[in-house]
Every structure is written in C-alpha cells, then in structure tokens.
Amino acid sequence: MMRRLTLLLLLMVGLVATASAWSIQKFRNADATGGYNFVLYTPSQAESDTLPQPLIIFLHGASLSGNDLDRVERYGPIDAVHKGLDIPAYVLAPQCSGGWKPERVLQTLEWVEDHYRIDSTRVYVIGMSMGGYGTLDFAASYPHLIAAAMGICGGVNKPIDPLATLPLWILHGTADRPVPISCSERIVNRIRAINKGERLIFTRLPGINHGQPARLFYRHEMYEWLLEHSLTDPGRPVNRRYILNNSSIQNAYRDLPGHGRDVR
C-alpha cells in the first residue's frame, strides 16, 4: 500500500512538473494571411500565470534562412533556452528566406497574439546581421507596437526617423567586414540629430568581428534590458543601467548550466 502511494505521489509530482515546464513548438503554415513559419518558446509561467506575458521577436541572420525550422535553433534565444537560460517571456522566432519583410513579421506577430496571452504593451524585437536589418526595419515600420528593440551588427532600409521614438540599443563590432560599423553609425548620427539620442544606446565593440556578437544572445542582461521597457512608460525612456560589451561576449556562457557550449 505504501509503495502504491509513493508511486502515485511521484506521478503527481511529475505531472505538476510537466505542466509547469516551458515548451518549444514549431508552426508551419499557421497563418494563411502570409506570415512566416516560426518557432515559439512558451515560458513556464505562461501556463500558471493568468496575466498576459511579454513577447520577444527574434529575427535570425542569413545563415539560418530557408525552410527548415530546426535551423532557427542553431543560435539565438531558442538555443539559449536549450542551453539553460531562463527567459521569462514568449520568444517568437520566425524563419525567412531572402530577407525580412516587416509586414510579414507583423502578420506572424498578430497570429500569435490572437492565439496566446500576449501583453501587447511589452513586445520586443532583436536580431543580428540580416536580422539586425530586419529588427530595425520592423521597429521603424511599427514603432508604436514595439516597447524596445536591439539591433546587432545590422543597418536599416526604412526611414530612420521613427527609430528615435522608441528605446533602442544598437551594438556593432569595429572589425565587422560583411556589415561595416558605418551602417550603424549612419542610424546613430541621424537619431542624435533628431533628439540627441535620448532613447538610444550605441555600443561600439572594439576589435569584434561580424560573428562574435551572436554570443550576446546567451547573456541574461539582453533580455532583462528589454523587459524593463513598456509602451505604457511615460515618455518611453531608455534604461541605461545594463552593460553589454566585449566582456559580455567573452563571458557569454558564464551563467549557463555547465557554462554551455559554443555557438553552433
């Protein structure tokens, strides 16, 4: 009898743990209006908390493009979760082929908002390289929807001026050859001319090449900085308390269980 009770207790504990665990799902052709296929990370608290949860959009670089959603997990926040990083927000990671289109990112976001409990005042977008371009193009197209954005070693194809209206962090390596730092400097200079960069953080990464900043996706500071912002913040100030720099890249896996392993 005692053994049966023990087994029953273990089963109940297992069910509770499973119910409270985070999940990662792949969605193909979910949005008939023209959105992207995507991977969605659901944080553990989303199942137990009755409040809507924040959402982070991750736009990948060219190396993850295609029709195989497994590629989207090779680096970035989804891979960081696999490596043990706790991200207390939904992560929407769409996949494109041939460059990002802001309207398709929006359609994908709207589908997720229709089917999950998303806090629409706390939607964020991050990306590097081609994803850095996609991030800034999306934020420039829909600045009223984005609580904060972080563009890494990218640029912008859209008009720059709307980017001055939201909290924005731009990071770029000085040794980046595929996308030279001048692509970010052009954006920074324009924003500073508009409002002295009151909502902008610009971090030059001395000696850092094009690929090394991918390690920043494994730093908890990136996500904590994003989540500090909301569309409801009076004046929408940028939070300057966090630091991401060369040391963050060098110690990218310090807080991961077993220190993680290198970016694939």
Backbone bond lengths (Angstrom), bond angles and torsions (degrees), N, CA, C in turn:
res aa  C-N    CA-C-N  psi(-1)  N-CA   C-N-CA  omega(-1)  CA-C   N-CA-C  phi
1 M - - - 1.461 - - 1.528 110.62 -
2 M 1.347 116.54 -45.50 1.452 121.18 179.34 1.521 110.84 -61.95
3 R 1.343 115.72 -38.76 1.463 119.23 -179.89 1.516 110.35 -64.98
4 R 1.350 116.87 -40.06 1.473 120.18 179.56 1.517 110.70 -65.22
5 L 1.342 116.86 -39.19 1.465 120.20 178.37 1.520 110.91 -65.73
6 T 1.329 116.09 -38.98 1.460 120.30 179.24 1.525 111.00 -63.91
7 L 1.352 115.61 -44.55 1.465 119.66 178.57 1.516 111.25 -63.22
8 L 1.343 116.18 -39.02 1.457 120.24 179.16 1.520 110.53 -64.94
9 L 1.328 116.61 -41.46 1.453 120.86 178.92 1.530 111.01 -63.22
10 L 1.330 116.50 -44.19 1.459 120.42 178.32 1.520 111.34 -61.82
11 L 1.320 116.52 -39.98 1.461 120.68 178.44 1.520 110.55 -63.02
12 M 1.351 116.49 -43.42 1.457 120.12 179.72 1.512 111.08 -63.98
13 V 1.329 117.48 -41.77 1.460 121.15 177.62 1.515 110.25 -61.87
14 G 1.333 116.29 -42.28 1.461 120.65 178.91 1.510 111.94 -62.08
15 L 1.345 115.90 -40.47 1.464 119.50 178.79 1.513 111.59 -65.52
16 V 1.338 117.21 -40.09 1.467 120.44 178.06 1.514 110.30 -64.37
17 A 1.339 116.82 -43.55 1.466 120.16 -179.99 1.512 110.73 -62.50
18 T 1.352 116.25 -41.18 1.457 119.56 179.99 1.516 110.98 -65.21
19 A 1.336 115.78 -41.42 1.455 119.77 -177.63 1.513 111.88 -65.98
20 S 1.355 117.24 -29.53 1.451 120.37 -176.40 1.525 112.63 -95.94
21 A 1.329 117.70 0.47 1.458 120.89 -176.88 1.518 110.84 -78.31
22 W 1.338 114.83 153.74 1.454 119.52 174.60 1.524 109.12 -73.00
23 S 1.329 115.99 164.88 1.461 119.89 179.79 1.522 110.07 -142.06
24 I 1.319 115.36 156.46 1.456 123.03 175.24 1.519 107.62 -129.71
25 Q 1.326 116.33 123.78 1.458 121.66 -178.36 1.531 110.33 -125.59
26 K 1.321 114.91 150.78 1.460 121.36 177.18 1.531 109.21 -110.34
27 F 1.324 115.94 134.01 1.461 122.17 -177.64 1.529 109.35 -122.34
28 R 1.327 115.35 121.56 1.464 121.32 177.42 1.525 109.00 -118.66
29 N 1.320 115.38 129.99 1.474 121.50 178.57 1.523 112.04 56.74
30 A 1.340 116.52 33.65 1.459 120.24 -179.52 1.523 111.32 -74.12
31 D 1.334 116.48 -32.98 1.460 121.07 -175.63 1.516 109.93 -109.34
32 A 1.321 116.07 110.03 1.466 120.64 -177.41 1.526 112.78 -74.58
33 T 1.341 117.73 -7.58 1.466 120.02 -178.09 1.519 113.31 -86.28
34 G 1.326 117.53 -2.28 1.458 119.35 175.37 1.513 115.27 115.04
35 G 1.324 118.42 15.24 1.454 120.72 176.66 1.521 111.34 -73.95
36 Y 1.318 115.63 175.09 1.464 121.64 -178.95 1.533 110.87 -85.94
37 N 1.328 116.16 157.75 1.459 120.42 162.09 1.520 107.26 -65.64
38 F 1.339 117.29 151.33 1.461 117.27 -174.54 1.520 111.90 -156.06
39 V 1.321 113.67 161.43 1.462 123.38 170.55 1.525 106.65 -106.48
40 L 1.330 116.79 137.87 1.457 121.18 179.96 1.520 110.27 -125.97
41 Y 1.314 115.03 122.33 1.464 121.97 172.89 1.518 108.40 -95.31
42 T 1.331 116.07 126.72 1.457 122.26 176.54 1.521 108.26 -108.73
43 P 1.338 118.62 118.97 1.468 120.28 -179.06 1.517 111.06 -69.87
44 S 1.311 116.21 157.58 1.461 120.41 -175.85 1.523 112.12 -61.06
45 Q 1.335 117.64 -36.60 1.455 119.21 -176.01 1.518 112.87 -71.11
46 A 1.333 118.06 -15.20 1.461 120.68 -178.66 1.523 111.64 -64.47
47 E 1.332 116.79 -29.40 1.453 120.58 -178.14 1.523 112.39 -81.39
48 S 1.330 116.66 -26.28 1.457 119.96 -175.43 1.529 113.13 -104.50
49 D 1.324 116.98 -20.63 1.459 121.24 -177.92 1.525 109.40 -93.45
50 T 1.323 116.40 132.33 1.465 120.00 -179.82 1.519 112.25 -80.73
51 L 1.330 117.09 -10.83 1.458 120.37 -178.73 1.519 110.57 -83.19
52 P 1.344 118.43 147.02 1.467 121.03 173.49 1.526 110.24 -59.39
53 Q 1.325 116.06 148.15 1.455 121.93 -176.66 1.527 111.04 -108.09
54 P 1.340 117.06 151.28 1.470 119.85 175.58 1.517 111.15 -67.32
55 L 1.331 115.89 164.08 1.464 121.68 -178.77 1.517 109.88 -137.87
56 I 1.324 115.38 134.45 1.462 122.52 177.14 1.522 108.43 -112.68
57 I 1.315 116.60 124.88 1.464 122.00 174.97 1.520 107.95 -92.98
58 F 1.324 116.80 125.67 1.461 122.15 176.25 1.523 108.95 -110.29
59 L 1.333 116.47 121.24 1.462 122.05 178.19 1.527 108.83 -107.90
60 H 1.323 115.63 116.73 1.462 121.81 -172.87 1.533 112.30 -76.59
61 G 1.326 114.55 168.12 1.455 121.49 174.74 1.517 111.96 -86.01
62 A 1.332 116.17 179.29 1.465 121.47 -173.52 1.521 113.13 -60.60
63 S 1.336 117.85 -30.23 1.469 120.34 -175.16 1.526 112.51 -67.59
64 L 1.319 118.23 -17.91 1.462 121.27 -179.30 1.523 112.61 -102.20
65 S 1.322 116.79 7.52 1.465 120.94 -178.65 1.526 111.17 -68.71
66 G 1.338 115.62 161.85 1.460 120.37 174.96 1.510 112.27 132.77
67 N 1.335 114.85 -152.53 1.463 121.68 -177.89 1.527 112.74 -122.05
68 D 1.328 116.08 11.78 1.463 121.82 -179.97 1.524 107.86 -108.46
69 L 1.325 117.73 104.08 1.466 121.37 -176.20 1.526 112.62 -65.09
70 D 1.320 117.84 -19.07 1.460 119.39 176.13 1.531 111.25 -61.09
71 R 1.317 116.65 -27.89 1.462 120.83 -178.97 1.530 110.91 -64.35
72 V 1.328 116.56 -31.24 1.469 120.69 -177.33 1.530 111.69 -64.99
73 E 1.320 115.98 -17.44 1.464 120.61 -179.08 1.529 112.39 -94.59
74 R 1.319 118.02 7.20 1.464 119.82 -176.36 1.518 112.48 -73.42
75 Y 1.323 117.55 -35.14 1.458 121.22 171.21 1.523 107.87 -151.64
76 G 1.331 115.14 166.33 1.457 118.84 -179.80 1.515 112.01 105.45
77 P 1.326 117.81 -169.42 1.467 120.90 -173.48 1.523 114.94 -63.87
78 I 1.341 118.71 -33.33 1.472 119.12 178.44 1.527 109.95 -65.65
79 D 1.323 116.79 -43.37 1.460 120.29 176.57 1.524 110.61 -65.80
80 A 1.336 116.98 -36.17 1.464 120.24 178.26 1.530 110.84 -61.61
81 V 1.323 116.81 -39.02 1.467 120.47 176.23 1.527 110.07 -62.47
82 H 1.331 116.83 -44.93 1.467 120.23 177.70 1.528 111.13 -58.49
83 K 1.326 116.12 -32.56 1.461 120.58 -178.52 1.526 112.31 -84.70
84 G 1.321 117.50 -0.30 1.452 119.83 173.66 1.508 116.55 110.91
85 L 1.336 118.64 0.68 1.464 120.52 179.09 1.526 109.80 -75.76
86 D 1.324 116.24 132.51 1.463 121.65 178.36 1.524 108.50 -91.32
87 I 1.329 117.63 115.26 1.458 122.58 177.13 1.521 106.98 -111.74
88 P 1.327 118.76 111.02 1.471 121.48 -175.57 1.528 112.63 -83.32
89 A 1.306 116.03 55.07 1.467 121.86 -179.74 1.523 108.21 -163.14
90 Y 1.336 115.76 156.26 1.458 118.61 167.63 1.519 108.88 -62.62
91 V 1.325 116.51 146.24 1.464 120.94 171.85 1.519 107.62 -123.82
92 L 1.309 116.00 118.94 1.459 123.40 177.30 1.518 108.23 -101.79
93 A 1.322 116.62 116.30 1.463 121.79 -177.35 1.528 109.68 -121.37
94 P 1.331 117.38 87.57 1.466 119.85 178.15 1.521 111.44 -74.04
95 Q 1.319 115.72 165.85 1.470 121.01 177.13 1.513 109.16 -125.27
96 C 1.324 115.41 131.57 1.465 120.14 178.50 1.519 109.81 -118.01
97 S 1.298 114.96 172.68 1.466 122.09 174.72 1.514 107.10 -142.28
98 G 1.322 115.60 108.36 1.459 118.78 178.60 1.510 114.86 99.58
99 G 1.316 118.53 17.28 1.458 121.44 176.75 1.517 112.87 108.18
100 W 1.338 115.00 154.87 1.458 121.37 -175.24 1.518 111.99 -88.20
101 K 1.323 115.66 137.73 1.457 122.96 175.24 1.528 107.93 -114.49
102 P 1.345 118.13 116.74 1.463 120.30 -175.55 1.522 114.13 -53.96
103 E 1.341 117.15 -37.90 1.463 119.10 -177.70 1.524 111.78 -66.91
104 R 1.326 117.67 -31.89 1.462 120.06 177.65 1.527 111.39 -75.49
105 V 1.333 116.65 -35.19 1.465 119.29 173.38 1.522 109.60 -61.13
106 L 1.330 116.68 -43.14 1.456 120.99 179.01 1.523 111.23 -61.51
107 Q 1.318 117.75 -43.03 1.461 120.76 179.80 1.525 111.22 -62.60
108 T 1.327 116.38 -38.24 1.459 120.47 177.37 1.520 110.74 -66.32
109 L 1.324 116.37 -44.14 1.463 120.99 177.29 1.527 110.76 -59.50
110 E 1.318 117.16 -45.07 1.460 120.34 -177.99 1.524 111.57 -63.41
111 W 1.326 117.79 -35.80 1.469 120.34 177.03 1.525 110.16 -63.02
112 V 1.325 116.31 -45.03 1.468 119.70 -179.65 1.524 110.18 -65.08
113 E 1.322 117.91 -40.64 1.466 120.80 178.39 1.530 111.76 -63.91
114 D 1.319 116.41 -30.31 1.468 120.25 178.40 1.524 112.54 -74.26
115 H 1.325 117.36 -22.76 1.464 120.68 -172.94 1.522 114.48 -114.14
116 Y 1.333 117.79 -8.29 1.462 121.52 -179.67 1.524 109.48 -134.36
117 R 1.332 114.85 160.33 1.468 119.75 -179.54 1.525 109.35 -83.52
118 I 1.319 115.70 89.07 1.460 122.63 -176.82 1.527 109.31 -104.96
119 D 1.315 115.94 135.76 1.459 121.46 172.90 1.528 107.56 -81.54
120 S 1.311 116.68 103.21 1.467 120.92 -174.59 1.524 112.73 -68.81
121 T 1.331 118.42 -11.47 1.461 120.79 176.05 1.528 111.73 -87.51
122 R 1.352 116.11 -4.41 1.470 120.13 -178.44 1.526 110.04 -133.98
123 V 1.331 114.80 63.10 1.457 122.93 174.99 1.527 107.52 -109.51
124 Y 1.330 116.26 132.43 1.462 122.16 -173.92 1.530 109.33 -128.45
125 V 1.328 116.23 160.71 1.460 119.68 177.59 1.524 108.98 -139.62
126 I 1.336 115.52 135.55 1.456 122.78 179.61 1.529 109.03 -138.46
127 G 1.329 116.43 155.29 1.458 120.43 176.04 1.511 110.62 177.94
128 M 1.333 115.58 163.06 1.461 120.21 178.85 1.517 110.53 -133.52
129 S 1.332 115.31 154.77 1.455 122.69 -179.98 1.540 109.20 59.85
130 M 1.321 118.81 -124.03 1.464 119.55 174.89 1.521 110.54 -57.05
131 G 1.329 116.76 -34.63 1.450 121.17 175.85 1.514 112.76 -70.42
132 G 1.347 116.73 -25.96 1.453 119.92 173.33 1.517 110.98 -68.05
133 Y 1.334 115.38 -41.42 1.467 119.76 173.24 1.526 110.11 -61.74
134 G 1.337 116.36 -45.98 1.453 120.19 -179.43 1.518 112.14 -61.27
135 T 1.337 115.92 -39.12 1.459 120.84 179.02 1.522 111.58 -61.44
136 L 1.331 115.96 -49.59 1.461 119.43 -176.19 1.527 111.48 -73.89
137 D 1.332 117.59 -32.12 1.464 119.61 174.60 1.528 110.77 -65.18
138 F 1.334 116.37 -41.51 1.464 120.22 -179.93 1.526 110.86 -67.97
139 A 1.344 116.55 -45.15 1.461 120.39 179.76 1.522 111.17 -64.33
140 A 1.331 116.98 -37.06 1.465 120.28 178.98 1.525 111.48 -70.62
141 S 1.323 116.86 -29.62 1.464 121.19 -179.84 1.521 111.79 -78.99
142 Y 1.346 117.50 -34.32 1.464 121.46 -175.52 1.533 111.05 -134.75
143 P 1.319 117.85 57.43 1.481 119.61 -176.29 1.517 112.88 -63.68
144 H 1.320 117.82 -23.03 1.470 121.50 -179.56 1.522 112.21 -76.18
145 L 1.336 117.46 -9.69 1.458 121.54 -179.65 1.522 112.85 -101.87
146 I 1.321 117.72 -16.01 1.458 122.60 -170.25 1.521 110.44 -106.88
147 A 1.335 116.72 120.68 1.456 121.51 -179.42 1.524 111.77 -73.13
148 A 1.334 117.57 -32.82 1.463 122.58 177.10 1.523 108.03 -166.23
149 A 1.330 116.00 154.15 1.466 120.66 -178.86 1.521 109.58 -138.82
150 M 1.326 114.95 151.36 1.467 120.93 176.52 1.517 108.68 -134.79
151 G 1.335 116.08 115.95 1.459 121.64 178.87 1.518 110.27 -109.79
152 I 1.321 116.31 124.48 1.465 122.03 -176.16 1.528 109.56 -114.58
153 C 1.310 115.99 127.81 1.471 125.55 177.66 1.527 112.31 41.00
154 G 1.333 115.10 50.33 1.457 120.48 178.64 1.507 111.98 -128.73
155 G 1.318 116.04 -148.98 1.454 123.27 179.68 1.517 108.01 -164.17
156 V 1.320 116.72 -155.55 1.460 119.74 -179.42 1.514 109.70 -150.24
157 N 1.336 115.34 143.27 1.462 121.68 176.13 1.522 111.80 -107.66
158 K 1.310 117.65 -11.51 1.455 123.57 -178.16 1.531 109.68 -96.17
159 P 1.343 117.76 167.23 1.468 119.50 173.60 1.519 111.15 -55.58
160 I 1.320 116.44 136.81 1.458 122.09 -172.43 1.524 113.05 -78.07
161 D 1.315 117.87 -32.91 1.464 121.45 -168.53 1.532 115.00 -50.91
162 P 1.351 120.48 -40.85 1.471 119.07 179.91 1.524 113.91 -60.41
163 L 1.344 117.66 -23.04 1.465 120.39 -179.48 1.525 111.94 -67.41
164 A 1.320 117.59 -17.99 1.460 120.92 179.36 1.512 112.23 -74.47
165 T 1.341 117.10 -10.43 1.470 120.28 -174.12 1.519 113.29 -92.55
166 L 1.334 119.30 -6.20 1.465 120.21 -176.31 1.519 110.65 -130.85
167 P 1.340 117.88 155.13 1.463 120.65 174.47 1.529 110.19 -59.77
168 L 1.334 115.62 125.51 1.462 121.04 -172.92 1.518 109.51 -141.20
169 W 1.340 114.70 133.02 1.470 121.07 175.84 1.528 107.11 -120.10
170 I 1.319 115.92 121.22 1.460 122.59 177.32 1.523 108.42 -113.21
171 L 1.332 116.39 129.59 1.468 121.90 177.05 1.522 108.68 -126.56
172 H 1.341 116.54 141.37 1.463 119.39 -177.84 1.526 109.41 -156.44
173 G 1.341 115.80 136.04 1.456 121.34 177.88 1.518 111.77 -80.48
174 T 1.329 116.01 140.05 1.465 119.68 -179.55 1.525 112.42 -72.66
175 A 1.358 117.51 -19.13 1.461 121.26 -179.83 1.530 112.07 -100.18
176 D 1.319 116.55 17.95 1.466 121.77 -179.93 1.521 109.18 -75.43
177 R 1.330 117.09 119.05 1.466 121.14 179.46 1.525 113.34 -96.21
178 P 1.352 119.64 -44.65 1.467 118.98 179.95 1.528 113.22 -59.79
179 V 1.341 116.49 -40.28 1.472 121.59 177.04 1.526 106.36 -128.57
180 P 1.318 119.13 93.00 1.467 120.88 -175.87 1.519 112.30 -62.27
181 I 1.311 115.33 153.30 1.457 121.47 -176.59 1.525 112.17 -60.52
182 S 1.316 117.56 -21.11 1.466 120.76 177.81 1.535 111.81 -59.68
183 C 1.340 117.00 -25.08 1.473 120.38 177.91 1.528 110.71 -65.07
184 S 1.327 116.75 -37.17 1.461 120.63 175.91 1.521 111.49 -79.73
185 E 1.316 116.71 -36.62 1.465 120.56 -178.09 1.529 111.00 -62.26
186 R 1.314 116.91 -34.04 1.466 120.36 178.27 1.528 110.36 -61.66
187 I 1.325 116.26 -41.58 1.466 121.19 178.85 1.523 110.16 -67.09
188 V 1.319 115.63 -47.37 1.463 121.31 -178.03 1.525 110.92 -59.55
189 N 1.313 116.51 -45.72 1.466 120.23 -178.17 1.523 111.20 -62.32
190 R 1.341 116.67 -39.83 1.457 119.64 179.76 1.531 111.05 -67.50
191 I 1.335 116.99 -44.34 1.464 119.99 179.83 1.527 110.88 -62.68
192 R 1.322 116.96 -42.03 1.464 120.18 178.86 1.524 111.51 -64.10
193 A 1.315 116.34 -31.96 1.461 119.71 177.72 1.528 111.27 -70.03
194 I 1.333 116.56 -27.60 1.468 120.56 -178.66 1.524 111.60 -79.07
195 N 1.344 116.65 -50.65 1.470 119.40 -174.45 1.524 112.93 -143.06
196 K 1.327 116.53 25.77 1.463 122.63 179.85 1.529 112.48 62.39
197 G 1.316 115.81 19.91 1.467 119.63 177.75 1.508 113.55 67.21
198 E 1.323 117.51 37.00 1.460 120.32 -175.30 1.520 113.23 -65.87
199 R 1.341 117.24 -23.12 1.471 120.72 177.89 1.530 111.37 -113.66
200 L 1.319 117.27 17.07 1.460 122.27 -172.93 1.526 111.74 -115.13
201 I 1.334 115.04 138.33 1.460 122.11 166.18 1.524 106.89 -119.14
202 F 1.328 116.62 128.70 1.465 120.83 177.88 1.520 107.87 -123.20
203 T 1.326 116.57 120.53 1.459 122.23 -178.51 1.523 109.77 -116.48
204 R 1.312 115.03 113.65 1.467 121.62 171.90 1.529 107.64 -83.41
205 L 1.322 116.54 132.63 1.458 121.84 -178.97 1.525 108.53 -109.31
206 P 1.346 118.04 94.98 1.466 121.23 -174.30 1.525 112.73 -60.09
207 G 1.339 115.61 127.84 1.459 121.29 175.54 1.518 115.26 75.11
208 I 1.316 118.25 2.04 1.462 121.61 -177.24 1.526 109.60 -87.29
209 N 1.341 115.39 134.49 1.464 120.21 -177.17 1.533 110.66 -89.03
210 H 1.324 116.26 -165.18 1.461 120.10 -173.49 1.525 113.32 -74.07
211 G 1.327 117.78 -35.94 1.454 120.16 -173.73 1.513 115.14 -88.21
212 Q 1.331 117.23 -27.41 1.467 120.29 -173.40 1.533 114.69 -59.92
213 P 1.339 120.28 -34.77 1.472 118.79 -179.13 1.524 114.56 -62.97
214 A 1.337 118.45 -12.09 1.471 119.85 177.01 1.518 111.36 -58.50
215 R 1.317 116.88 -23.54 1.469 120.17 179.84 1.532 111.85 -67.82
216 L 1.322 117.36 -19.32 1.462 119.72 -179.66 1.528 111.86 -63.62
217 F 1.316 117.70 -23.97 1.462 120.55 179.70 1.532 112.11 -66.35
218 Y 1.343 116.45 -11.56 1.456 120.65 -178.89 1.533 111.64 -101.02
219 R 1.322 116.64 6.77 1.452 122.15 179.21 1.528 109.92 -98.75
220 H 1.312 117.10 128.46 1.464 121.01 -178.68 1.521 111.93 -64.54
221 E 1.352 117.30 -26.11 1.462 119.91 -179.25 1.529 112.46 -60.24
222 M 1.336 116.33 -32.95 1.460 119.19 179.72 1.521 110.88 -58.59
223 Y 1.316 116.30 -48.00 1.457 121.28 -175.46 1.528 111.17 -76.03
224 E 1.324 116.63 -36.39 1.461 119.45 177.22 1.524 110.27 -62.65
225 W 1.335 116.80 -40.88 1.471 119.69 178.90 1.522 110.37 -62.09
226 L 1.304 117.35 -47.59 1.461 120.05 179.34 1.522 110.89 -56.03
227 L 1.325 115.80 -49.83 1.461 121.24 -171.67 1.524 113.41 -70.57
228 E 1.329 117.25 -9.49 1.462 121.07 175.62 1.529 111.74 -74.17
229 H 1.332 117.60 -12.20 1.466 121.18 -173.16 1.530 111.83 -107.42
230 S 1.323 115.25 150.75 1.457 121.93 176.95 1.520 109.18 -148.15
231 L 1.331 115.32 152.22 1.457 119.65 176.07 1.524 111.71 -64.29
232 T 1.322 116.98 -18.69 1.459 120.81 -178.22 1.527 112.80 -87.81
233 D 1.342 118.39 -2.70 1.465 120.98 178.96 1.529 110.15 -64.70
234 P 1.326 119.25 124.62 1.461 120.54 177.75 1.524 111.96 -58.67
235 G 1.321 116.88 122.13 1.456 121.27 -179.05 1.512 114.94 77.28
236 R 1.320 117.86 -7.83 1.461 124.23 178.84 1.532 112.86 49.54
237 P 1.332 117.72 55.94 1.471 120.18 179.26 1.523 111.58 -70.57
238 V 1.315 116.33 156.48 1.459 121.13 176.28 1.519 109.26 -91.82
239 N 1.319 117.18 139.06 1.459 122.38 178.56 1.531 108.70 -83.99
240 R 1.329 116.50 120.72 1.466 121.41 -177.05 1.528 112.70 -107.26
241 R 1.322 117.68 15.85 1.467 120.30 -175.92 1.528 113.34 -80.55
242 Y 1.318 117.70 -15.98 1.463 120.36 -173.73 1.521 111.15 -98.03
243 I 1.326 114.90 153.73 1.464 121.21 -178.99 1.518 109.27 -125.40
244 L 1.311 115.76 127.47 1.468 123.02 168.30 1.525 106.07 -130.74
245 N 1.327 116.72 124.09 1.457 120.63 -176.28 1.524 110.06 -154.49
246 N 1.327 116.94 -162.98 1.463 120.34 -179.67 1.526 111.89 -59.25
247 S 1.326 115.91 -37.38 1.469 119.20 179.03 1.526 110.96 -64.52
248 S 1.324 116.49 -35.77 1.472 120.26 177.82 1.520 110.55 -62.36
249 I 1.324 116.94 -38.35 1.466 121.94 178.65 1.524 110.02 -67.96
250 Q 1.327 116.25 -45.41 1.463 120.42 -177.66 1.523 112.22 -66.17
251 N 1.338 116.79 -30.95 1.467 120.91 -178.32 1.531 111.08 -111.59
252 A 1.320 115.65 35.51 1.464 120.57 -170.83 1.524 113.35 -59.15
253 Y 1.331 117.60 -33.66 1.461 120.21 -172.50 1.524 113.09 -103.37
254 R 1.318 116.08 12.26 1.464 120.41 -173.49 1.524 113.33 -57.71
255 D 1.320 117.40 -39.06 1.463 120.67 -175.25 1.521 113.61 -94.73
256 L 1.335 117.51 5.22 1.460 120.12 178.98 1.527 109.91 -87.21
257 P 1.331 118.46 147.69 1.462 120.87 176.71 1.535 110.93 -54.84
258 G 1.309 116.61 125.36 1.455 120.25 -179.09 1.517 112.37 69.83
259 H 1.347 116.84 12.51 1.453 123.57 -178.28 1.520 113.26 65.05
260 G 1.336 117.31 12.71 1.469 120.18 174.57 1.522 111.17 62.70
261 R 1.329 114.42 -164.62 1.458 120.48 175.56 1.520 106.60 -140.16
262 D 1.284 116.79 171.38 1.462 120.30 -170.62 1.517 112.13 -67.52
263 V 1.342 116.26 161.50 1.458 122.21 177.80 1.513 109.28 -61.80
264 R 1.336 115.51 134.27 1.462 119.58 -179.24 1.515 110.14 -85.62
